[in-house]
Amino acid sequence: MSLGHTPQRIVAFTGTAAALHDFGADTRIVGVFGPAKLPNGKPDPQAGGLDVDKVTVIGNAYNQFNVEKYASLSPDLLITHMYEPGALWFVPDDRKDKIAQLAPSVALTASRTPLVKIIERYAELAGALGADLTAKRVTDAKARFEKASAELRAAAKANPVKVLDCSGSADLFYASNPGINADLMYDTSLGVDLIVPDHLDKGGYFESLSGENADKYRADVLLLDNRTATLQPKDLASKPSWAQLPAVKAGQITPWSSEPRFSYAGATPLIEQLTEAIRGAKKVR
């Protein structure tokens, strides 16, 4: 990847900045947008190892991108994810033209491509930004990722339980599509038996189910979206259809980072967590 010149003042989506940090390419990041700090002031999980106190947060949630604060940072590059062609993740449509006038942008594909391919693209970008991809922390992280991937493949073969990746909100339950989400595509390639929803919403990322129909898909293991804006098991406990799910009754629920950090260091713990969940699971459908 060629940037023409090495940017000195980068503003990035929080998860993007965290991935670049893992590759050692965060020294020029001056600002972030997207979930960066929790209400208690601690870093949001999406920030990973990035020190959010050393950068300017120009919007901590969706649609909070502060254009004036962005301009004050004198950015020479904006970097973010791209889940849909041409759409910059967490860059509001009603401000995108103003934002585009202030600095060029780079958007890296974050879906419809297996996780490992996206990580390789992030590594390429990090290298273009001056990161040493032969540094021990980078090569060690890659080796651990490869080991974890092999162990997940073995676990899925030894214990072929059925898994559903899902997310909960106040009114709806979402069954995620393993054919479009990067991490789920990778899990599938390693042999994990992921449920494929049969009535996907527009965009193809998930099927929306009413609370009464949350039990449409019966899985042995649930991977539940753990983002701060989503409902967790304690929040879902009062919903009858949730309580009746076999995996819930068996306590076979594992947190799922539905917006993974696209680095070896960021993705490996998620793979290891899934491996442990599969190893310890029983068929309960």
C-alpha positions as YAML, in Angstrom:
chain: A
units: angstrom
residues:
- id: 1
  name: MET
  ca: [0.00, 0.00, 0.00]
- id: 2
  name: SER
  ca: [1.42, 3.39, -1.00]
- id: 3
  name: LEU
  ca: [0.25, 6.59, 0.68]
- id: 4
  name: GLY
  ca: [2.43, 8.92, -1.39]
- id: 5
  name: HIS
  ca: [3.85, 10.43, 1.78]
- id: 6
  name: THR
  ca: [3.93, 9.45, 5.44]
- id: 7
  name: PRO
  ca: [1.09, 11.22, 7.27]
- id: 8
  name: GLN
  ca: [2.11, 12.97, 10.46]
- id: 9
  name: ARG
  ca: [-1.31, 13.65, 12.00]
- id: 10
  name: ILE
  ca: [-3.80, 10.80, 11.73]
- id: 11
  name: VAL
  ca: [-7.36, 10.64, 13.01]
- id: 12
  name: ALA
  ca: [-8.93, 7.18, 13.03]
- id: 13
  name: PHE
  ca: [-11.94, 5.19, 14.12]
- id: 14
  name: THR
  ca: [-11.18, 3.80, 17.58]
- id: 15
  name: GLY
  ca: [-11.03, 0.16, 16.47]
- id: 16
  name: THR
  ca: [-8.83, 1.10, 13.53]
- id: 17
  name: ALA
  ca: [-6.45, 3.02, 15.77]
- id: 18
  name: ALA
  ca: [-6.32, 0.08, 18.18]
- id: 19
  name: ALA
  ca: [-5.37, -2.31, 15.37]
- id: 20
  name: LEU
  ca: [-2.65, 0.03, 14.14]
- id: 21
  name: HIS
  ca: [-1.38, 0.28, 17.72]
- id: 22
  name: ASP
  ca: [-1.00, -3.50, 17.81]
- id: 23
  name: PHE
  ca: [1.24, -3.30, 14.74]
- id: 24
  name: GLY
  ca: [3.27, -0.43, 16.23]
- id: 25
  name: ALA
  ca: [1.85, 2.25, 13.93]
- id: 26
  name: ASP
  ca: [0.08, 4.51, 16.41]
- id: 27
  name: THR
  ca: [2.66, 7.22, 17.10]
- id: 28
  name: ARG
  ca: [1.09, 9.62, 14.61]
- id: 29
  name: ILE
  ca: [-2.50, 9.11, 15.73]
- id: 30
  name: VAL
  ca: [-3.70, 12.38, 17.26]
- id: 31
  name: GLY
  ca: [-7.43, 11.72, 17.45]
- id: 32
  name: VAL
  ca: [-10.07, 8.99, 17.41]
- id: 33
  name: PHE
  ca: [-13.81, 8.76, 16.82]
- id: 34
  name: GLY
  ca: [-16.17, 6.01, 17.85]
- id: 35
  name: PRO
  ca: [-16.43, 4.19, 21.21]
- id: 36
  name: ALA
  ca: [-13.32, 5.23, 23.11]
- id: 37
  name: LYS
  ca: [-14.31, 5.78, 26.74]
- id: 38
  name: LEU
  ca: [-16.92, 4.22, 28.99]
- id: 39
  name: PRO
  ca: [-19.11, 6.38, 31.25]
- id: 40
  name: ASN
  ca: [-16.72, 5.68, 34.14]
- id: 41
  name: GLY
  ca: [-13.82, 7.10, 32.13]
- id: 42
  name: LYS
  ca: [-12.14, 3.77, 31.47]
- id: 43
  name: PRO
  ca: [-11.23, 2.78, 27.89]
- id: 44
  name: ASP
  ca: [-13.93, 1.14, 25.81]
- id: 45
  name: PRO
  ca: [-13.02, -2.47, 24.90]
- id: 46
  name: GLN
  ca: [-12.75, -1.42, 21.25]
- id: 47
  name: ALA
  ca: [-9.75, 0.73, 22.17]
- id: 48
  name: GLY
  ca: [-7.69, -2.37, 22.93]
- id: 49
  name: GLY
  ca: [-4.21, -1.37, 24.07]
- id: 50
  name: LEU
  ca: [-4.46, 2.17, 22.70]
- id: 51
  name: ASP
  ca: [-3.99, 4.85, 25.37]
- id: 52
  name: VAL
  ca: [-7.12, 6.93, 24.73]
- id: 53
  name: ASP
  ca: [-5.95, 9.55, 27.24]
- id: 54
  name: LYS
  ca: [-3.14, 10.47, 24.86]
- id: 55
  name: VAL
  ca: [-5.40, 11.22, 21.89]
- id: 56
  name: THR
  ca: [-8.29, 13.60, 21.32]
- id: 57
  name: VAL
  ca: [-11.72, 11.95, 21.22]
- id: 58
  name: ILE
  ca: [-13.77, 13.80, 18.60]
- id: 59
  name: GLY
  ca: [-16.91, 11.72, 19.09]
- id: 60
  name: ASN
  ca: [-17.45, 8.87, 21.54]
- id: 61
  name: ALA
  ca: [-20.53, 7.35, 19.90]
- id: 62
  name: TYR
  ca: [-22.27, 7.04, 16.58]
- id: 63
  name: ASN
  ca: [-23.20, 10.40, 15.00]
- id: 64
  name: GLN
  ca: [-21.09, 12.36, 17.51]
- id: 65
  name: PHE
  ca: [-18.26, 13.19, 15.07]
- id: 66
  name: ASN
  ca: [-17.30, 16.80, 15.94]
- id: 67
  name: VAL
  ca: [-16.12, 18.42, 12.70]
- id: 68
  name: GLU
  ca: [-14.77, 21.53, 14.43]
- id: 69
  name: LYS
  ca: [-12.69, 19.47, 16.84]
- id: 70
  name: TYR
  ca: [-11.49, 17.36, 13.91]
- id: 71
  name: ALA
  ca: [-10.40, 20.47, 12.01]
- id: 72
  name: SER
  ca: [-8.55, 21.78, 15.08]
- id: 73
  name: LEU
  ca: [-6.28, 18.73, 14.97]
- id: 74
  name: SER
  ca: [-4.98, 19.70, 11.50]
- id: 75
  name: PRO
  ca: [-5.31, 16.11, 10.25]
- id: 76
  name: ASP
  ca: [-3.58, 14.94, 7.10]
- id: 77
  name: LEU
  ca: [-5.28, 11.52, 6.99]
- id: 78
  name: LEU
  ca: [-8.49, 9.90, 8.26]
- id: 79
  name: ILE
  ca: [-8.63, 6.10, 8.55]
- id: 80
  name: THR
  ca: [-11.66, 3.95, 9.28]
- id: 81
  name: HIS
  ca: [-13.46, 0.71, 8.46]
- id: 82
  name: MET
  ca: [-15.73, 0.20, 5.48]
- id: 83
  name: TYR
  ca: [-18.55, -2.31, 5.98]
- id: 84
  name: GLU
  ca: [-20.51, -1.16, 2.93]
- id: 85
  name: PRO
  ca: [-18.90, 0.06, -0.33]
- id: 86
  name: GLY
  ca: [-18.21, 3.78, -0.15]
- id: 87
  name: ALA
  ca: [-19.52, 4.19, 3.41]
- id: 88
  name: LEU
  ca: [-16.96, 5.38, 5.97]
- id: 89
  name: TRP
  ca: [-17.65, 3.76, 9.34]
- id: 90
  name: PHE
  ca: [-18.77, 6.27, 12.00]
- id: 91
  name: VAL
  ca: [-18.39, 9.21, 9.58]
- id: 92
  name: PRO
  ca: [-21.89, 10.78, 9.51]
- id: 93
  name: ASP
  ca: [-23.43, 11.18, 6.06]
- id: 94
  name: ASP
  ca: [-24.63, 14.71, 6.83]
- id: 95
  name: ARG
  ca: [-21.05, 15.81, 7.58]
- id: 96
  name: LYS
  ca: [-18.99, 13.62, 5.28]
- id: 97
  name: ASP
  ca: [-18.47, 16.33, 2.64]
- id: 98
  name: LYS
  ca: [-17.09, 18.80, 5.19]
- id: 99
  name: ILE
  ca: [-14.92, 16.09, 6.69]
- id: 100
  name: ALA
  ca: [-13.59, 15.10, 3.26]
- id: 101
  name: GLN
  ca: [-12.48, 18.68, 2.59]
- id: 102
  name: LEU
  ca: [-10.18, 18.66, 5.62]
- id: 103
  name: ALA
  ca: [-8.03, 15.60, 4.80]
- id: 104
  name: PRO
  ca: [-7.93, 12.55, 2.53]
- id: 105
  name: SER
  ca: [-9.28, 9.29, 3.90]
- id: 106
  name: VAL
  ca: [-8.44, 5.60, 3.77]
- id: 107
  name: ALA
  ca: [-11.22, 3.07, 4.40]
- id: 108
  name: LEU
  ca: [-10.34, -0.59, 4.82]
- id: 109
  name: THR
  ca: [-12.88, -3.28, 4.02]
- id: 110
  name: ALA
  ca: [-14.23, -4.84, 7.21]
- id: 111
  name: SER
  ca: [-16.76, -7.36, 5.90]
- id: 112
  name: ARG
  ca: [-17.40, -9.88, 3.14]
- id: 113
  name: THR
  ca: [-13.75, -10.90, 3.46]
- id: 114
  name: PRO
  ca: [-12.31, -13.46, 5.90]
- id: 115
  name: LEU
  ca: [-10.76, -12.00, 9.04]
- id: 116
  name: VAL
  ca: [-7.20, -13.06, 8.21]
- id: 117
  name: LYS
  ca: [-7.27, -11.22, 4.88]
- id: 118
  name: ILE
  ca: [-8.39, -8.00, 6.56]
- id: 119
  name: ILE
  ca: [-5.67, -8.34, 9.18]
- id: 120
  name: GLU
  ca: [-3.10, -8.72, 6.42]
- id: 121
  name: ARG
  ca: [-4.40, -5.51, 4.85]
- id: 122
  name: TYR
  ca: [-4.07, -3.69, 8.18]
- id: 123
  name: ALA
  ca: [-0.53, -4.97, 8.50]
- id: 124
  name: GLU
  ca: [0.20, -3.59, 5.05]
- id: 125
  name: LEU
  ca: [-1.19, -0.18, 6.04]
- id: 126
  name: ALA
  ca: [0.79, -0.23, 9.28]
- id: 127
  name: GLY
  ca: [3.95, -0.92, 7.30]
- id: 128
  name: ALA
  ca: [3.19, 2.00, 4.99]
- id: 129
  name: LEU
  ca: [2.85, 4.17, 8.10]
- id: 130
  name: GLY
  ca: [6.32, 3.17, 9.24]
- id: 131
  name: ALA
  ca: [5.67, 0.20, 11.52]
- id: 132
  name: ASP
  ca: [8.33, -2.50, 11.78]
- id: 133
  name: LEU
  ca: [6.42, -5.65, 10.90]
- id: 134
  name: THR
  ca: [9.43, -7.78, 11.84]
- id: 135
  name: ALA
  ca: [9.33, -6.52, 15.43]
- id: 136
  name: LYS
  ca: [9.08, -9.33, 17.99]
- id: 137
  name: ARG
  ca: [5.72, -8.18, 19.33]
- id: 138
  name: VAL
  ca: [4.26, -8.40, 15.82]
- id: 139
  name: THR
  ca: [5.78, -11.76, 14.87]
- id: 140
  name: ASP
  ca: [4.91, -13.25, 18.27]
- id: 141
  name: ALA
  ca: [1.32, -12.08, 17.89]
- id: 142
  name: LYS
  ca: [1.09, -13.65, 14.44]
- id: 143
  name: ALA
  ca: [2.50, -16.94, 15.70]
- id: 144
  name: ARG
  ca: [-0.03, -17.01, 18.55]
- id: 145
  name: PHE
  ca: [-2.83, -16.25, 16.06]
- id: 146
  name: GLU
  ca: [-1.79, -19.15, 13.84]
- id: 147
  name: LYS
  ca: [-1.56, -21.50, 16.83]
- id: 148
  name: ALA
  ca: [-4.99, -20.39, 18.08]
- id: 149
  name: SER
  ca: [-6.49, -20.92, 14.63]
- id: 150
  name: ALA
  ca: [-5.14, -24.47, 14.47]
- id: 151
  name: GLU
  ca: [-6.53, -25.20, 17.94]
- id: 152
  name: LEU
  ca: [-9.98, -23.88, 16.98]
- id: 153
  name: ARG
  ca: [-9.98, -26.09, 13.90]
- id: 154
  name: ALA
  ca: [-9.15, -29.11, 16.07]
- id: 155
  name: ALA
  ca: [-11.79, -28.24, 18.68]
- id: 156
  name: ALA
  ca: [-14.50, -27.79, 16.05]
- id: 157
  name: LYS
  ca: [-13.66, -31.16, 14.54]
- id: 158
  name: ALA
  ca: [-13.54, -32.95, 17.89]
- id: 159
  name: ASN
  ca: [-16.78, -31.43, 19.22]
- id: 160
  name: PRO
  ca: [-19.02, -30.34, 16.30]
- id: 161
  name: VAL
  ca: [-21.57, -28.33, 18.27]
- id: 162
  name: LYS
  ca: [-23.87, -25.84, 16.55]
- id: 163
  name: VAL
  ca: [-23.14, -22.17, 17.26]
- id: 164
  name: LEU
  ca: [-25.23, -19.02, 16.83]
- id: 165
  name: ASP
  ca: [-23.71, -15.54, 16.84]
- id: 166
  name: CYS
  ca: [-26.34, -13.12, 18.05]
- id: 167
  name: SER
  ca: [-27.08, -9.70, 19.50]
- id: 168
  name: GLY
  ca: [-29.82, -8.35, 21.73]
- id: 169
  name: SER
  ca: [-31.58, -4.99, 21.86]
- id: 170
  name: ALA
  ca: [-34.62, -3.75, 23.75]
- id: 171
  name: ASP
  ca: [-37.07, -4.85, 21.06]
- id: 172
  name: LEU
  ca: [-35.23, -7.24, 18.76]
- id: 173
  name: PHE
  ca: [-32.94, -10.25, 18.78]
- id: 174
  name: TYR
  ca: [-30.47, -10.49, 15.90]
- id: 175
  name: ALA
  ca: [-29.14, -13.71, 14.40]
- id: 176
  name: SER
  ca: [-25.90, -12.89, 12.60]
- id: 177
  name: ASN
  ca: [-24.89, -14.08, 9.16]
- id: 178
  name: PRO
  ca: [-21.60, -16.03, 9.03]
- id: 179
  name: GLY
  ca: [-21.44, -15.43, 5.29]
- id: 180
  name: ILE
  ca: [-20.71, -11.71, 5.57]
- id: 181
  name: ASN
  ca: [-19.11, -11.00, 8.97]
- id: 182
  name: ALA
  ca: [-15.32, -11.25, 8.65]
- id: 183
  name: ASP
  ca: [-14.68, -13.11, 11.90]
- id: 184
  name: LEU
  ca: [-17.53, -15.54, 11.33]
- id: 185
  name: MET
  ca: [-16.34, -16.24, 7.79]
- id: 186
  name: TYR
  ca: [-12.97, -17.15, 9.26]
- id: 187
  name: ASP
  ca: [-14.51, -19.32, 11.99]
- id: 188
  name: THR
  ca: [-16.49, -21.17, 9.32]
- id: 189
  name: SER
  ca: [-13.32, -21.74, 7.29]
- id: 190
  name: LEU
  ca: [-11.85, -23.43, 10.37]
- id: 191
  name: GLY
  ca: [-14.79, -25.82, 10.60]
- id: 192
  name: VAL
  ca: [-17.01, -24.15, 13.20]
- id: 193
  name: ASP
  ca: [-20.67, -25.09, 12.58]
- id: 194
  name: LEU
  ca: [-22.35, -21.67, 12.57]
- id: 195
  name: ILE
  ca: [-26.09, -21.29, 12.05]
- id: 196
  name: VAL
  ca: [-27.01, -19.39, 8.88]
- id: 197
  name: PRO
  ca: [-30.23, -17.32, 9.24]
- id: 198
  name: ASP
  ca: [-32.71, -17.94, 6.42]
- id: 199
  name: HIS
  ca: [-34.45, -14.53, 6.24]
- id: 200
  name: LEU
  ca: [-31.72, -11.90, 6.26]
- id: 201
  name: ASP
  ca: [-32.47, -8.20, 6.62]
- id: 202
  name: LYS
  ca: [-31.43, -5.69, 3.97]
- id: 203
  name: GLY
  ca: [-27.64, -5.53, 3.94]
- id: 204
  name: GLY
  ca: [-27.32, -9.21, 4.77]
- id: 205
  name: TYR
  ca: [-25.64, -8.94, 8.16]
- id: 206
  name: PHE
  ca: [-28.37, -10.50, 10.30]
- id: 207
  name: GLU
  ca: [-31.97, -11.57, 10.65]
- id: 208
  name: SER
  ca: [-34.06, -9.44, 13.01]
- id: 209
  name: LEU
  ca: [-36.32, -11.47, 15.28]
- id: 210
  name: SER
  ca: [-38.97, -10.22, 17.67]
- id: 211
  name: GLY
  ca: [-38.46, -11.04, 21.33]
- id: 212
  name: GLU
  ca: [-41.14, -13.72, 21.07]
- id: 213
  name: ASN
  ca: [-39.25, -15.41, 18.23]
- id: 214
  name: ALA
  ca: [-35.75, -15.29, 19.70]
- id: 215
  name: ASP
  ca: [-35.87, -19.07, 19.96]
- id: 216
  name: LYS
  ca: [-36.21, -19.60, 16.19]
- id: 217
  name: TYR
  ca: [-32.68, -20.95, 15.91]
- id: 218
  name: ARG
  ca: [-31.70, -23.62, 18.43]
- id: 219
  name: ALA
  ca: [-27.97, -23.68, 19.05]
- id: 220
  name: ASP
  ca: [-25.71, -25.53, 21.46]
- id: 221
  name: VAL
  ca: [-23.61, -22.42, 22.03]
- id: 222
  name: LEU
  ca: [-24.55, -18.75, 21.81]
- id: 223
  name: LEU
  ca: [-21.95, -16.12, 21.05]
- id: 224
  name: LEU
  ca: [-23.57, -12.93, 22.34]
- id: 225
  name: ASP
  ca: [-22.55, -9.48, 21.12]
- id: 226
  name: ASN
  ca: [-20.72, -7.79, 23.99]
- id: 227
  name: ARG
  ca: [-20.60, -4.21, 22.70]
- id: 228
  name: THR
  ca: [-21.57, -1.59, 25.26]
- id: 229
  name: ALA
  ca: [-24.77, -0.67, 23.38]
- id: 230
  name: THR
  ca: [-26.17, -4.22, 23.35]
- id: 231
  name: LEU
  ca: [-28.10, -6.23, 25.93]
- id: 232
  name: GLN
  ca: [-26.23, -8.81, 27.98]
- id: 233
  name: PRO
  ca: [-27.53, -12.05, 29.58]
- id: 234
  name: LYS
  ca: [-28.74, -10.30, 32.74]
- id: 235
  name: ASP
  ca: [-30.68, -7.81, 30.58]
- id: 236
  name: LEU
  ca: [-32.24, -10.59, 28.52]
- id: 237
  name: ALA
  ca: [-33.13, -12.84, 31.45]
- id: 238
  name: SER
  ca: [-36.68, -11.48, 31.75]
- id: 239
  name: LYS
  ca: [-37.53, -12.35, 28.13]
- id: 240
  name: PRO
  ca: [-39.33, -15.75, 28.08]
- id: 241
  name: SER
  ca: [-38.06, -16.86, 24.67]
- id: 242
  name: TRP
  ca: [-34.48, -16.13, 25.73]
- id: 243
  name: ALA
  ca: [-34.83, -18.13, 28.92]
- id: 244
  name: GLN
  ca: [-36.13, -21.12, 26.93]
- id: 245
  name: LEU
  ca: [-33.13, -21.35, 24.62]
- id: 246
  name: PRO
  ca: [-31.26, -24.64, 25.20]
- id: 247
  name: ALA
  ca: [-27.89, -22.88, 25.27]
- id: 248
  name: VAL
  ca: [-29.16, -20.41, 27.88]
- id: 249
  name: LYS
  ca: [-30.52, -23.20, 30.07]
- id: 250
  name: ALA
  ca: [-27.15, -24.96, 29.81]
- id: 251
  name: GLY
  ca: [-25.20, -21.78, 30.54]
- id: 252
  name: GLN
  ca: [-23.39, -22.09, 27.21]
- id: 253
  name: ILE
  ca: [-23.16, -18.38, 26.41]
- id: 254
  name: THR
  ca: [-19.89, -16.76, 25.40]
- id: 255
  name: PRO
  ca: [-19.21, -13.05, 24.78]
- id: 256
  name: TRP
  ca: [-18.73, -12.11, 21.13]
- id: 257
  name: SER
  ca: [-16.87, -9.03, 19.91]
- id: 258
  name: SER
  ca: [-18.94, -8.37, 16.80]
- id: 259
  name: GLU
  ca: [-16.57, -5.59, 15.77]
- id: 260
  name: PRO
  ca: [-13.24, -7.41, 16.11]
- id: 261
  name: ARG
  ca: [-9.92, -5.62, 16.24]
- id: 262
  name: PHE
  ca: [-8.24, -6.31, 12.92]
- id: 263
  name: SER
  ca: [-4.81, -7.31, 14.18]
- id: 264
  name: TYR
  ca: [-3.26, -10.61, 15.22]
- id: 265
  name: ALA
  ca: [-3.08, -9.43, 18.83]
- id: 266
  name: GLY
  ca: [-6.69, -8.28, 18.76]
- id: 267
  name: ALA
  ca: [-8.22, -11.32, 17.09]
- id: 268
  name: THR
  ca: [-6.35, -14.10, 18.88]
- id: 269
  name: PRO
  ca: [-8.08, -13.82, 22.28]
- id: 270
  name: LEU
  ca: [-11.45, -14.05, 20.52]
- id: 271
  name: ILE
  ca: [-10.41, -17.22, 18.72]
- id: 272
  name: GLU
  ca: [-9.05, -18.71, 21.94]
- id: 273
  name: GLN
  ca: [-12.28, -17.84, 23.75]
- id: 274
  name: LEU
  ca: [-14.37, -19.55, 21.08]
- id: 275
  name: THR
  ca: [-12.12, -22.60, 21.23]
- id: 276
  name: GLU
  ca: [-12.65, -22.93, 24.98]
- id: 277
  name: ALA
  ca: [-16.41, -22.51, 24.56]
- id: 278
  name: ILE
  ca: [-16.56, -25.29, 21.96]
- id: 279
  name: ARG
  ca: [-14.30, -27.61, 23.93]
- id: 280
  name: GLY
  ca: [-16.47, -27.28, 27.03]
- id: 281
  name: ALA
  ca: [-19.87, -27.38, 25.31]
- id: 282
  name: LYS
  ca: [-22.41, -30.17, 25.25]
- id: 283
  name: LYS
  ca: [-25.00, -30.77, 22.57]
- id: 284
  name: VAL
  ca: [-28.23, -29.50, 24.09]
- id: 285
  name: ARG
  ca: [-30.58, -28.87, 21.15]
...
